[in-house]
Amino acid sequence: REQRKRTRRLVKVFKLMSRPSSSLSLFPPDQGIPFLPGNSFSDPNRTNFRKSHIFDYRSGTPIQHDVPIRDDGAPASPSRPPSVVPSQVSNYRSISAENSSEFIPAFAGLDGKVLRFEAFITEQVPENLSEPSRVRKFTILYHLVDDSIQINEHRQQNSGYAQGVFMKRHRVPKQELGSQEFVTLFDFASTTVINIYNREFHLTSCNHFTQNFFEANGLNLEFESIIPEDKYMSQRALSESKMNRGAASPMTTSSYNEILDNKSEDTYRVESSIATLTTAQKRDMREKFLKYANKVLRFYAQWDDRSSMFGQKLEYIINYFLQDDKIEVLEVKQQNSGRDPFPKLVKKQRVPRVFRGVPSVGSKEEDFEDEYISDKDLIVGNTIEIFGRDMFLYDCDSFTREYYLHQYGVEQPANQVEPETHVEFPSMPLPPYNGFGSEHDSLASYFNLIPKPRKYDRTKQAALDSIIFR
């Protein structure tokens, strides 16, 4: 009976297969020809025999392939090649070729793409009449890959600001109250001012890539054509240009006074009202500064403290700065001296000729008007007092000798280092041999009060331990 049932089923299947494909109710028309032996079609032009799939990895990113579309509008099965009749081969291949496109992830396509804007801000400078406001220039970098922003400030000499990276790269939230959005590239379009952390950055220009990128996306860019002038920086640049003219010849007092006189009337009126006009003494200090800038007299000195307990004879270098008459004392570190490597004994300052101690609290500066050490007091062979220490000057460098010869007509003496006398301590003579024991044993009691034990040759003892002569 079971065999008869199987035979009847096969007959029904063959009868259905003999009918036209349009009248088949067992297989809907959207599924095509049934996948049975003898009904599949193999393309003789096929060159790719890999197993089809829709999930793949490209550049380390999981992606999903687009499923090709058949002529009947239904998606092809991703698990196996679509079963089509020979007349549909060419149509399927053309459709699949048109729908296939190379996938590029966002992080790969936009990696390294940066929009560059030039901007400035205006900051108020409080309590400064000569500079009420200052203009600071920046470069805004917008990274397209993650919508992060970085702001760099243009470097300017002696500006007083920590220049360079003004804001690190990160996503900037908008300043609207309760807003959870971030600043995007659309916020840069059709505006000249962008607010970042309550600072209004005025956009002035951008590079060609940024301009082409906004035009390709149908966005408009607007910039401020005029950058406000920073009067203080302009005045300072004018002063520096006048100071740098004639670099071969040093600046004179008259040229520097001309720069000082080139001030606005308001500034001059304010300075005169608070009695801060430069005096003749200050002008002389400026002239000395311009003439002797970065010129230093170098002397080599010794401090002999061997008269005190545990005292030593130490070496020092004395630097005398001609531009402001200040002295700096550096300690010369000796090898294996046992002293801490502390480089400066006295920092750069004016040193009084006679040190009277530290002034008490509440004392006035007029009560301690001291005379300070000048270049006339520094002569090789002399001894000067620096805060209670007597420094003997024994030598100087070549520049110092030329300075004294041209300035004062004085030739510095040669090296005045006194040769150190070597003290030889008397040594105890060896006692004569007394005849007891060997002479080596008798001398051992002379060199050491407690005799040391005999030293054995451990290698010889281990090698000859079992060898015995009988």
C-alpha positions as a Markdown table, in Angstrom:
| # | Residue | x | y | z |
|---|---|---|---|---|
| 1 | Arg | 0.0 | 0.0 | 0.0 |
| 2 | Glu | 2.8 | 2.5 | 0.8 |
| 3 | Gln | 4.4 | 1.8 | -2.5 |
| 4 | Arg | 1.1 | 2.5 | -4.3 |
| 5 | Lys | 0.8 | 5.8 | -2.5 |
| 6 | Arg | 4.3 | 6.9 | -3.5 |
| 7 | Thr | 3.6 | 6.0 | -7.1 |
| 8 | Arg | 0.3 | 8.0 | -7.2 |
| 9 | Arg | 2.2 | 11.1 | -5.8 |
| 10 | Leu | 4.8 | 10.9 | -8.5 |
| 11 | Val | 2.2 | 10.7 | -11.2 |
| 12 | Lys | 0.5 | 13.8 | -9.9 |
| 13 | Val | 3.8 | 15.7 | -9.9 |
| 14 | Phe | 4.6 | 14.7 | -13.5 |
| 15 | Lys | 1.1 | 15.7 | -14.6 |
| 16 | Leu | 1.6 | 19.1 | -13.0 |
| 17 | Met | 5.0 | 19.6 | -14.6 |
| 18 | Ser | 3.5 | 18.8 | -18.1 |
| 19 | Arg | 1.1 | 21.7 | -17.8 |
| 20 | Pro | 2.0 | 25.3 | -19.0 |
| 21 | Ser | 3.8 | 27.4 | -16.4 |
| 22 | Ser | 1.1 | 30.0 | -16.3 |
| 23 | Ser | -1.6 | 27.5 | -15.1 |
| 24 | Leu | 0.5 | 26.1 | -12.3 |
| 25 | Ser | -1.1 | 26.8 | -9.0 |
| 26 | Leu | 1.4 | 24.9 | -6.9 |
| 27 | Phe | 4.3 | 27.4 | -7.7 |
| 28 | Pro | 3.3 | 31.1 | -7.8 |
| 29 | Pro | 4.6 | 33.0 | -10.8 |
| 30 | Asp | 6.8 | 35.3 | -8.6 |
| 31 | Gln | 8.9 | 32.3 | -7.6 |
| 32 | Gly | 9.8 | 31.3 | -11.1 |
| 33 | Ile | 10.5 | 27.7 | -12.2 |
| 34 | Pro | 10.6 | 25.2 | -9.3 |
| 35 | Phe | 14.1 | 24.3 | -8.2 |
| 36 | Leu | 13.8 | 20.6 | -9.2 |
| 37 | Pro | 16.3 | 18.3 | -11.0 |
| 38 | Gly | 16.3 | 19.1 | -14.7 |
| 39 | Asn | 14.6 | 22.5 | -14.3 |
| 40 | Ser | 17.7 | 24.5 | -13.2 |
| 41 | Phe | 19.6 | 26.5 | -15.8 |
| 42 | Ser | 23.4 | 26.9 | -15.7 |
| 43 | Asp | 24.9 | 29.9 | -17.4 |
| 44 | Pro | 27.7 | 28.9 | -19.7 |
| 45 | Asn | 29.2 | 32.4 | -19.5 |
| 46 | Arg | 29.5 | 32.4 | -15.7 |
| 47 | Thr | 33.0 | 33.0 | -14.3 |
| 48 | Asn | 32.2 | 33.6 | -10.6 |
| 49 | Phe | 31.5 | 30.3 | -8.8 |
| 50 | Arg | 31.7 | 31.7 | -5.2 |
| 51 | Lys | 28.9 | 31.2 | -2.8 |
| 52 | Ser | 26.6 | 34.2 | -2.9 |
| 53 | His | 26.0 | 36.2 | 0.3 |
| 54 | Ile | 24.8 | 39.6 | 1.4 |
| 55 | Phe | 26.9 | 40.1 | 4.5 |
| 56 | Asp | 30.6 | 41.0 | 4.1 |
| 57 | Tyr | 33.5 | 43.0 | 5.6 |
| 58 | Arg | 35.1 | 45.9 | 3.7 |
| 59 | Ser | 37.9 | 48.0 | 5.3 |
| 60 | Gly | 37.1 | 46.3 | 8.6 |
| 61 | Thr | 33.4 | 47.4 | 8.6 |
| 62 | Pro | 30.5 | 45.0 | 8.4 |
| 63 | Ile | 28.3 | 45.8 | 5.4 |
| 64 | Gln | 25.2 | 44.4 | 3.6 |
| 65 | His | 25.2 | 43.9 | -0.2 |
| 66 | Asp | 22.3 | 45.2 | -2.3 |
| 67 | Val | 20.1 | 42.2 | -3.5 |
| 68 | Pro | 19.9 | 42.2 | -7.3 |
| 69 | Ile | 16.4 | 42.6 | -8.9 |
| 70 | Arg | 14.9 | 40.2 | -11.4 |
| 71 | Asp | 12.8 | 41.0 | -14.4 |
| 72 | Asp | 9.6 | 40.2 | -12.5 |
| 73 | Gly | 10.3 | 42.8 | -9.8 |
| 74 | Ala | 11.1 | 40.3 | -7.0 |
| 75 | Pro | 14.4 | 40.2 | -5.2 |
| 76 | Ala | 16.7 | 37.4 | -6.1 |
| 77 | Ser | 17.5 | 34.9 | -3.4 |
| 78 | Pro | 20.7 | 35.7 | -1.6 |
| 79 | Ser | 21.4 | 32.1 | -0.6 |
| 80 | Arg | 21.6 | 30.8 | -4.2 |
| 81 | Pro | 21.8 | 32.2 | -7.8 |
| 82 | Pro | 18.4 | 33.0 | -9.3 |
| 83 | Ser | 16.8 | 30.3 | -11.5 |
| 84 | Val | 16.0 | 32.0 | -14.8 |
| 85 | Val | 15.3 | 30.8 | -18.2 |
| 86 | Pro | 17.9 | 31.3 | -20.9 |
| 87 | Ser | 16.0 | 34.3 | -22.4 |
| 88 | Gln | 16.3 | 36.1 | -19.1 |
| 89 | Val | 20.1 | 35.7 | -18.6 |
| 90 | Ser | 21.1 | 38.9 | -20.5 |
| 91 | Asn | 18.4 | 41.0 | -18.8 |
| 92 | Tyr | 19.4 | 39.8 | -15.3 |
| 93 | Arg | 23.1 | 40.5 | -15.8 |
| 94 | Ser | 22.5 | 44.0 | -17.1 |
| 95 | Ile | 20.1 | 44.9 | -14.2 |
| 96 | Ser | 22.5 | 43.5 | -11.6 |
| 97 | Ala | 25.4 | 45.5 | -13.1 |
| 98 | Glu | 23.4 | 48.7 | -13.0 |
| 99 | Asn | 22.3 | 48.2 | -9.4 |
| 100 | Ser | 25.8 | 47.3 | -8.1 |
| 101 | Ser | 27.9 | 50.2 | -6.7 |
| 102 | Glu | 31.0 | 50.4 | -4.7 |
| 103 | Phe | 30.3 | 50.9 | -1.0 |
| 104 | Ile | 32.4 | 53.5 | 0.8 |
| 105 | Pro | 31.9 | 54.0 | 4.6 |
| 106 | Ala | 31.4 | 57.5 | 5.9 |
| 107 | Phe | 34.6 | 57.4 | 8.0 |
| 108 | Ala | 36.6 | 56.3 | 5.0 |
| 109 | Gly | 35.1 | 58.7 | 2.5 |
| 110 | Leu | 35.3 | 61.7 | 4.8 |
| 111 | Asp | 38.5 | 60.9 | 6.6 |
| 112 | Gly | 41.0 | 63.7 | 6.3 |
| 113 | Lys | 38.4 | 66.1 | 4.8 |
| 114 | Val | 38.5 | 69.3 | 6.9 |
| 115 | Leu | 36.8 | 72.6 | 6.3 |
| 116 | Arg | 39.0 | 75.6 | 7.1 |
| 117 | Phe | 37.7 | 79.0 | 8.1 |
| 118 | Glu | 39.5 | 82.2 | 9.2 |
| 119 | Ala | 37.9 | 84.2 | 11.9 |
| 120 | Phe | 38.5 | 86.8 | 14.6 |
| 121 | Ile | 37.1 | 88.0 | 17.9 |
| 122 | Thr | 37.3 | 91.3 | 19.7 |
| 123 | Glu | 38.1 | 91.3 | 23.4 |
| 124 | Gln | 37.9 | 94.2 | 25.9 |
| 125 | Val | 41.1 | 94.9 | 27.9 |
| 126 | Pro | 40.0 | 96.3 | 31.2 |
| 127 | Glu | 42.0 | 99.1 | 33.0 |
| 128 | Asn | 44.2 | 99.8 | 30.0 |
| 129 | Leu | 43.7 | 103.2 | 28.4 |
| 130 | Ser | 46.3 | 102.6 | 25.7 |
| 131 | Glu | 44.7 | 99.4 | 24.6 |
| 132 | Pro | 40.9 | 99.4 | 25.2 |
| 133 | Ser | 40.3 | 96.3 | 23.0 |
| 134 | Arg | 42.3 | 93.7 | 21.2 |
| 135 | Val | 41.6 | 91.7 | 18.0 |
| 136 | Arg | 42.6 | 88.1 | 18.1 |
| 137 | Lys | 42.7 | 86.0 | 14.9 |
| 138 | Phe | 41.9 | 82.3 | 14.7 |
| 139 | Thr | 41.6 | 79.4 | 12.3 |
| 140 | Ile | 38.5 | 77.2 | 12.7 |
| 141 | Leu | 38.9 | 73.5 | 11.5 |
| 142 | Tyr | 35.7 | 71.6 | 11.0 |
| 143 | His | 36.3 | 67.8 | 10.6 |
| 144 | Leu | 33.6 | 66.3 | 8.4 |
| 145 | Val | 34.1 | 62.7 | 9.5 |
| 146 | Asp | 32.7 | 63.3 | 13.1 |
| 147 | Asp | 31.5 | 67.0 | 13.0 |
| 148 | Ser | 34.2 | 67.9 | 15.5 |
| 149 | Ile | 35.7 | 71.4 | 15.7 |
| 150 | Gln | 39.2 | 72.6 | 16.6 |
| 151 | Ile | 40.2 | 76.3 | 16.9 |
| 152 | Asn | 43.9 | 77.4 | 16.6 |
| 153 | Glu | 45.0 | 81.0 | 17.4 |
| 154 | His | 47.5 | 82.7 | 15.2 |
| 155 | Arg | 50.9 | 83.0 | 16.9 |
| 156 | Gln | 52.0 | 86.6 | 17.6 |
| 157 | Gln | 55.2 | 87.7 | 19.2 |
| 158 | Asn | 54.9 | 89.1 | 22.7 |
| 159 | Ser | 51.1 | 89.0 | 22.8 |
| 160 | Gly | 50.7 | 87.9 | 26.4 |
| 161 | Tyr | 48.3 | 85.0 | 25.5 |
| 162 | Ala | 48.9 | 81.2 | 25.5 |
| 163 | Gln | 48.7 | 80.8 | 21.7 |
| 164 | Gly | 48.4 | 77.8 | 19.6 |
| 165 | Val | 45.5 | 75.4 | 20.3 |
| 166 | Phe | 42.7 | 77.6 | 21.6 |
| 167 | Met | 40.1 | 74.8 | 21.7 |
| 168 | Lys | 40.8 | 71.1 | 21.4 |
| 169 | Arg | 39.0 | 69.0 | 18.8 |
| 170 | His | 35.6 | 67.9 | 20.0 |
| 171 | Arg | 31.9 | 68.3 | 19.2 |
| 172 | Val | 30.6 | 71.7 | 20.2 |
| 173 | Pro | 27.1 | 71.9 | 21.7 |
| 174 | Lys | 24.8 | 74.7 | 20.7 |
| 175 | Gln | 24.2 | 77.5 | 23.2 |
| 176 | Glu | 20.4 | 77.5 | 23.0 |
| 177 | Leu | 18.8 | 76.8 | 26.3 |
| 178 | Gly | 17.8 | 73.2 | 26.7 |
| 179 | Ser | 19.2 | 72.2 | 23.2 |
| 180 | Gln | 20.7 | 68.8 | 22.8 |
| 181 | Glu | 22.1 | 69.5 | 19.3 |
| 182 | Phe | 25.7 | 70.2 | 18.2 |
| 183 | Val | 27.2 | 72.7 | 15.9 |
| 184 | Thr | 27.2 | 71.4 | 12.3 |
| 185 | Leu | 28.4 | 72.7 | 9.0 |
| 186 | Phe | 24.9 | 74.1 | 8.3 |
| 187 | Asp | 25.5 | 76.6 | 11.1 |
| 188 | Phe | 28.4 | 78.1 | 9.1 |
| 189 | Ala | 26.1 | 78.8 | 6.1 |
| 190 | Ser | 24.5 | 82.1 | 5.4 |
| 191 | Thr | 26.0 | 83.8 | 8.4 |
| 192 | Thr | 29.1 | 85.8 | 9.3 |
| 193 | Val | 29.1 | 85.2 | 13.1 |
| 194 | Ile | 29.1 | 81.8 | 14.8 |
| 195 | Asn | 28.7 | 81.4 | 18.6 |
| 196 | Ile | 31.0 | 78.9 | 20.3 |
| 197 | Tyr | 30.9 | 78.8 | 24.0 |
| 198 | Asn | 29.6 | 82.4 | 24.3 |
| 199 | Arg | 32.3 | 83.7 | 22.0 |
| 200 | Glu | 31.3 | 85.3 | 18.8 |
| 201 | Phe | 33.7 | 84.3 | 16.0 |
| 202 | His | 33.4 | 86.6 | 12.9 |
| 203 | Leu | 34.2 | 84.6 | 9.8 |
| 204 | Thr | 36.4 | 86.4 | 7.3 |
| 205 | Ser | 37.5 | 83.8 | 4.7 |
| 206 | Cys | 37.9 | 80.1 | 3.9 |
| 207 | Asn | 40.1 | 78.0 | 1.6 |
| 208 | His | 39.1 | 76.7 | -1.9 |
| 209 | Phe | 38.1 | 73.2 | -0.7 |
| 210 | Thr | 35.7 | 74.7 | 1.8 |
| 211 | Gln | 34.2 | 77.0 | -0.9 |
| 212 | Asn | 33.8 | 74.2 | -3.4 |
| 213 | Phe | 32.3 | 71.9 | -0.8 |
| 214 | Phe | 29.6 | 74.3 | 0.2 |
| 215 | Glu | 28.8 | 75.2 | -3.4 |
| 216 | Ala | 28.4 | 71.5 | -4.3 |
| 217 | Asn | 25.9 | 71.0 | -1.5 |
| 218 | Gly | 23.9 | 74.1 | -2.4 |
| 219 | Leu | 25.0 | 76.1 | 0.7 |
| 220 | Asn | 25.9 | 79.8 | 0.7 |
| 221 | Leu | 28.8 | 81.3 | 2.6 |
| 222 | Glu | 29.0 | 84.8 | 3.8 |
| 223 | Phe | 32.1 | 86.6 | 5.2 |
| 224 | Glu | 33.0 | 89.9 | 6.7 |
| 225 | Ser | 35.2 | 91.8 | 4.3 |
| 226 | Ile | 36.7 | 94.2 | 6.8 |
| 227 | Ile | 38.8 | 93.1 | 9.8 |
| 228 | Pro | 38.9 | 95.8 | 12.5 |
| 229 | Glu | 42.3 | 97.4 | 13.1 |
| 230 | Asp | 44.1 | 96.8 | 16.3 |
| 231 | Lys | 45.5 | 100.2 | 17.1 |
| 232 | Tyr | 47.8 | 98.9 | 19.9 |
| 233 | Met | 49.4 | 96.3 | 17.7 |
| 234 | Ser | 49.7 | 98.7 | 14.8 |
| 235 | Gln | 51.5 | 101.2 | 17.1 |
| 236 | Arg | 53.7 | 98.5 | 18.4 |
| 237 | Ala | 54.6 | 97.3 | 15.0 |
| 238 | Leu | 55.6 | 100.9 | 14.0 |
| 239 | Ser | 57.8 | 101.1 | 17.1 |
| 240 | Glu | 59.5 | 97.8 | 16.3 |
| 241 | Ser | 60.1 | 98.8 | 12.7 |
| 242 | Lys | 61.8 | 102.1 | 13.9 |
| 243 | Met | 63.8 | 100.2 | 16.5 |
| 244 | Asn | 65.0 | 97.7 | 13.9 |
| 245 | Arg | 66.1 | 100.2 | 11.3 |
| 246 | Gly | 69.8 | 100.4 | 10.8 |
| 247 | Ala | 70.5 | 97.0 | 12.4 |
| 248 | Ala | 74.2 | 97.5 | 11.8 |
| 249 | Ser | 74.4 | 100.6 | 14.0 |
| 250 | Pro | 73.0 | 100.6 | 17.6 |
| 251 | Met | 70.1 | 102.8 | 18.5 |
| 252 | Thr | 70.8 | 106.1 | 20.1 |
| 253 | Thr | 69.0 | 107.9 | 22.8 |
| 254 | Ser | 67.5 | 110.5 | 20.4 |
| 255 | Ser | 66.0 | 107.8 | 18.2 |
| 256 | Tyr | 64.4 | 106.0 | 21.2 |
| 257 | Asn | 63.1 | 109.3 | 22.5 |
| 258 | Glu | 61.5 | 109.9 | 19.1 |
| 259 | Ile | 59.6 | 106.6 | 19.5 |
| 260 | Leu | 58.5 | 107.6 | 23.0 |
| 261 | Asp | 57.2 | 110.9 | 21.7 |
| 262 | Asn | 55.2 | 109.2 | 19.0 |
| 263 | Lys | 52.2 | 108.7 | 21.2 |
| 264 | Ser | 48.6 | 109.8 | 21.0 |
| 265 | Glu | 47.7 | 113.0 | 22.8 |
| 266 | Asp | 45.3 | 111.1 | 25.1 |
| 267 | Thr | 48.0 | 108.7 | 26.2 |
| 268 | Tyr | 50.4 | 111.6 | 26.8 |
| 269 | Arg | 47.9 | 113.6 | 28.8 |
| 270 | Val | 47.1 | 110.6 | 31.0 |
| 271 | Glu | 50.7 | 109.8 | 31.7 |
| 272 | Ser | 51.5 | 113.4 | 32.5 |
| 273 | Ser | 48.5 | 113.6 | 34.9 |
| 274 | Ile | 49.9 | 110.6 | 36.9 |
| 275 | Ala | 53.4 | 111.9 | 36.8 |
| 276 | Thr | 55.0 | 109.0 | 34.9 |
| 277 | Leu | 57.0 | 110.9 | 32.4 |
| 278 | Thr | 60.5 | 109.5 | 31.9 |
| 279 | Thr | 63.2 | 111.3 | 33.8 |
| 280 | Ala | 66.8 | 111.8 | 32.7 |
| 281 | Gln | 67.9 | 108.9 | 34.9 |
| 282 | Lys | 65.5 | 106.5 | 33.3 |
| 283 | Arg | 66.6 | 107.7 | 29.8 |
| 284 | Asp | 70.2 | 107.0 | 30.7 |
| 285 | Met | 69.2 | 103.5 | 31.8 |
| 286 | Arg | 67.5 | 102.9 | 28.5 |
| 287 | Glu | 70.5 | 104.1 | 26.6 |
| 288 | Lys | 72.7 | 101.7 | 28.7 |
| 289 | Phe | 70.3 | 98.9 | 28.0 |
| 290 | Leu | 70.3 | 99.4 | 24.3 |
| 291 | Lys | 74.1 | 99.7 | 24.2 |
| 292 | Tyr | 75.0 | 96.8 | 26.5 |
| 293 | Ala | 72.2 | 94.4 | 25.9 |
| 294 | Asn | 73.2 | 90.7 | 26.4 |
| 295 | Lys | 76.8 | 91.8 | 27.3 |
| 296 | Val | 78.2 | 90.1 | 30.4 |
| 297 | Leu | 81.5 | 90.4 | 32.3 |
| 298 | Arg | 82.7 | 87.1 | 33.6 |
| 299 | Phe | 85.1 | 86.7 | 36.5 |
| 300 | Tyr | 86.4 | 83.5 | 38.2 |
| 301 | Ala | 86.5 | 83.7 | 42.0 |
| 302 | Gln | 87.4 | 81.6 | 45.1 |
| 303 | Trp | 86.0 | 81.5 | 48.5 |
| 304 | Asp | 88.4 | 80.1 | 51.1 |
| 305 | Asp | 86.5 | 78.9 | 54.2 |
| 306 | Arg | 89.1 | 76.5 | 55.5 |
| 307 | Ser | 89.7 | 78.5 | 58.6 |
| 308 | Ser | 86.3 | 77.3 | 60.0 |
| 309 | Met | 85.5 | 73.7 | 61.0 |
| 310 | Phe | 84.9 | 71.5 | 57.9 |
| 311 | Gly | 85.5 | 74.5 | 55.7 |
| 312 | Gln | 86.6 | 74.1 | 52.1 |
| 313 | Lys | 88.0 | 76.2 | 49.2 |
| 314 | Leu | 85.2 | 76.6 | 46.6 |
| 315 | Glu | 85.2 | 77.8 | 43.1 |
| 316 | Tyr | 82.6 | 80.3 | 41.7 |
| 317 | Ile | 81.8 | 82.2 | 38.5 |
| 318 | Ile | 80.7 | 85.8 | 38.9 |
| 319 | Asn | 78.6 | 87.3 | 36.0 |
| 320 | Tyr | 78.2 | 91.1 | 35.9 |
| 321 | Phe | 75.4 | 92.3 | 33.5 |
| 322 | Leu | 76.4 | 95.6 | 32.0 |
| 323 | Gln | 72.8 | 96.5 | 30.9 |
| 324 | Asp | 71.4 | 96.8 | 34.5 |
| 325 | Asp | 74.5 | 96.5 | 36.8 |
| 326 | Lys | 73.3 | 93.2 | 38.3 |
| 327 | Ile | 75.5 | 90.3 | 39.6 |
| 328 | Glu | 74.9 | 86.6 | 39.4 |
| 329 | Val | 77.1 | 84.1 | 41.3 |
| 330 | Leu | 77.3 | 80.5 | 40.1 |
| 331 | Glu | 78.9 | 77.6 | 41.9 |
| 332 | Val | 81.3 | 75.4 | 40.0 |
| 333 | Lys | 80.6 | 71.8 | 40.9 |
| 334 | Gln | 83.6 | 69.7 | 41.6 |
| 335 | Gln | 83.6 | 66.0 | 40.8 |
| 336 | Asn | 83.0 | 63.8 | 43.8 |
| 337 | Ser | 82.9 | 66.8 | 46.1 |
| 338 | Gly | 80.0 | 65.4 | 48.2 |
| 339 | Arg | 78.1 | 68.7 | 47.9 |
| 340 | Asp | 74.6 | 69.1 | 46.5 |
| 341 | Pro | 74.6 | 70.4 | 42.8 |
| 342 | Phe | 73.0 | 73.7 | 43.6 |
| 343 | Pro | 73.9 | 75.9 | 40.6 |
| 344 | Lys | 73.2 | 79.5 | 41.9 |
| 345 | Leu | 74.7 | 80.9 | 45.0 |
| 346 | Val | 73.2 | 84.4 | 44.3 |
| 347 | Lys | 70.5 | 85.0 | 41.7 |
| 348 | Lys | 70.7 | 87.9 | 39.4 |
| 349 | Gln | 70.3 | 91.1 | 41.4 |
| 350 | Arg | 72.2 | 94.2 | 42.6 |
| 351 | Val | 74.6 | 93.4 | 45.3 |
| 352 | Pro | 75.5 | 96.0 | 48.0 |
| 353 | Arg | 79.1 | 96.7 | 48.8 |
| 354 | Val | 78.4 | 96.2 | 52.5 |
| 355 | Phe | 75.7 | 93.8 | 53.6 |
| 356 | Arg | 73.8 | 95.1 | 56.6 |
| 357 | Gly | 71.4 | 92.3 | 57.0 |
| 358 | Val | 67.8 | 91.8 | 56.0 |
| 359 | Pro | 65.6 | 94.9 | 56.8 |
| 360 | Ser | 63.0 | 94.5 | 59.5 |
| 361 | Val | 59.3 | 94.5 | 58.9 |
| 362 | Gly | 57.9 | 98.0 | 58.5 |
| 363 | Ser | 61.2 | 99.7 | 57.6 |
| 364 | Lys | 61.3 | 102.2 | 54.7 |
| 365 | Glu | 63.4 | 101.8 | 51.6 |
| 366 | Glu | 65.0 | 105.2 | 52.2 |
| 367 | Asp | 66.6 | 103.9 | 55.4 |
| 368 | Phe | 68.6 | 101.3 | 53.4 |
| 369 | Glu | 70.1 | 103.4 | 50.6 |
| 370 | Asp | 73.3 | 101.3 | 50.0 |
| 371 | Glu | 76.0 | 101.6 | 47.4 |
| 372 | Tyr | 76.1 | 98.7 | 45.0 |
| 373 | Ile | 79.0 | 96.9 | 43.4 |
| 374 | Ser | 79.8 | 98.3 | 40.0 |
| 375 | Asp | 82.2 | 97.2 | 37.2 |
| 376 | Lys | 84.9 | 99.5 | 38.6 |
| 377 | Asp | 85.1 | 97.4 | 41.7 |
| 378 | Leu | 85.8 | 94.1 | 39.8 |
| 379 | Ile | 89.6 | 93.9 | 39.2 |
| 380 | Val | 91.5 | 90.6 | 39.0 |
| 381 | Gly | 93.5 | 90.2 | 42.2 |
| 382 | Asn | 91.0 | 92.1 | 44.4 |
| 383 | Thr | 88.7 | 90.6 | 47.0 |
| 384 | Ile | 85.0 | 91.7 | 47.1 |
| 385 | Glu | 82.3 | 90.9 | 49.7 |
| 386 | Ile | 79.1 | 89.3 | 48.5 |
| 387 | Phe | 76.6 | 88.9 | 51.3 |
| 388 | Gly | 79.2 | 88.2 | 53.9 |
| 389 | Arg | 81.5 | 86.0 | 51.7 |
| 390 | Asp | 84.9 | 87.3 | 50.7 |
| 391 | Met | 85.4 | 86.4 | 47.0 |
| 392 | Phe | 88.9 | 86.5 | 45.6 |
| 393 | Leu | 88.9 | 87.3 | 41.9 |
| 394 | Tyr | 91.7 | 85.4 | 40.3 |
| 395 | Asp | 90.9 | 85.5 | 36.5 |
| 396 | Cys | 88.4 | 86.7 | 33.8 |
| 397 | Asp | 87.6 | 85.9 | 30.2 |
| 398 | Ser | 88.8 | 87.7 | 27.0 |
| 399 | Phe | 85.7 | 89.8 | 26.5 |
| 400 | Thr | 86.1 | 91.3 | 30.0 |
| 401 | Arg | 89.7 | 92.1 | 29.4 |
| 402 | Glu | 88.8 | 94.0 | 26.2 |
| 403 | Tyr | 86.0 | 95.8 | 27.8 |
| 404 | Tyr | 88.2 | 97.2 | 30.6 |
| 405 | Leu | 91.0 | 98.1 | 28.2 |
| 406 | His | 88.7 | 100.1 | 25.8 |
| 407 | Gln | 86.3 | 101.5 | 28.5 |
| 408 | Tyr | 88.8 | 102.5 | 31.3 |
| 409 | Gly | 92.2 | 101.9 | 29.8 |
| 410 | Val | 93.0 | 99.3 | 32.4 |
| 411 | Glu | 94.6 | 96.0 | 31.6 |
| 412 | Gln | 93.4 | 93.2 | 33.8 |
| 413 | Pro | 96.2 | 91.2 | 35.5 |
| 414 | Ala | 97.0 | 87.6 | 34.5 |
| 415 | Asn | 95.7 | 84.6 | 36.4 |
| 416 | Gln | 96.3 | 85.2 | 40.1 |
| 417 | Val | 95.7 | 81.6 | 41.3 |
| 418 | Glu | 98.0 | 80.8 | 44.2 |
| 419 | Pro | 99.6 | 77.3 | 43.9 |
| 420 | Glu | 98.4 | 75.1 | 46.7 |
| 421 | Thr | 101.1 | 73.8 | 49.0 |
| 422 | His | 100.9 | 70.1 | 49.5 |
| 423 | Val | 101.3 | 69.1 | 53.2 |
| 424 | Glu | 103.1 | 65.8 | 53.7 |
| 425 | Phe | 102.3 | 64.1 | 57.0 |
| 426 | Pro | 105.1 | 62.0 | 58.6 |
| 427 | Ser | 104.7 | 58.3 | 58.3 |
| 428 | Met | 105.6 | 55.8 | 61.0 |
| 429 | Pro | 108.7 | 53.6 | 60.3 |
| 430 | Leu | 108.4 | 49.9 | 60.2 |
| 431 | Pro | 109.5 | 48.2 | 63.4 |
| 432 | Pro | 112.5 | 45.8 | 63.2 |
| 433 | Tyr | 112.0 | 42.1 | 63.1 |
| 434 | Asn | 112.0 | 40.6 | 66.7 |
| 435 | Gly | 112.7 | 37.0 | 65.7 |
| 436 | Phe | 109.4 | 35.5 | 66.8 |
| 437 | Gly | 107.6 | 33.7 | 64.0 |
| 438 | Ser | 108.0 | 34.9 | 60.4 |
| 439 | Glu | 108.6 | 38.5 | 59.5 |
| 440 | His | 105.2 | 38.6 | 57.7 |
| 441 | Asp | 103.4 | 37.6 | 60.9 |
| 442 | Ser | 105.3 | 40.2 | 62.9 |
| 443 | Leu | 104.3 | 43.0 | 60.4 |
| 444 | Ala | 100.6 | 41.8 | 60.5 |
| 445 | Ser | 100.4 | 42.9 | 64.2 |
| 446 | Tyr | 101.8 | 46.3 | 63.1 |
| 447 | Phe | 99.3 | 47.0 | 60.4 |
| 448 | Asn | 96.3 | 45.7 | 62.3 |
| 449 | Leu | 95.8 | 45.6 | 66.1 |
| 450 | Ile | 93.4 | 42.7 | 65.6 |
| 451 | Pro | 95.0 | 40.1 | 63.4 |
| 452 | Lys | 92.8 | 39.0 | 60.4 |
| 453 | Pro | 92.2 | 35.3 | 59.8 |
| 454 | Arg | 94.2 | 33.6 | 57.1 |
| 455 | Lys | 92.7 | 33.6 | 53.7 |
| 456 | Tyr | 92.3 | 30.2 | 52.1 |
| 457 | Asp | 92.3 | 29.4 | 48.4 |
| 458 | Arg | 88.8 | 28.0 | 48.0 |
| 459 | Thr | 89.4 | 26.7 | 44.5 |
| 460 | Lys | 92.6 | 24.9 | 45.4 |
| 461 | Gln | 90.9 | 23.5 | 48.5 |
| 462 | Ala | 88.0 | 22.1 | 46.5 |
| 463 | Ala | 90.3 | 20.6 | 43.8 |
| 464 | Leu | 92.8 | 18.9 | 46.2 |
| 465 | Asp | 90.5 | 18.1 | 49.1 |
| 466 | Ser | 90.6 | 14.3 | 48.6 |
| 467 | Ile | 94.3 | 14.0 | 47.6 |
| 468 | Ile | 96.4 | 12.8 | 50.6 |
| 469 | Phe | 100.1 | 11.8 | 50.5 |
| 470 | Arg | 101.1 | 8.9 | 52.8 |
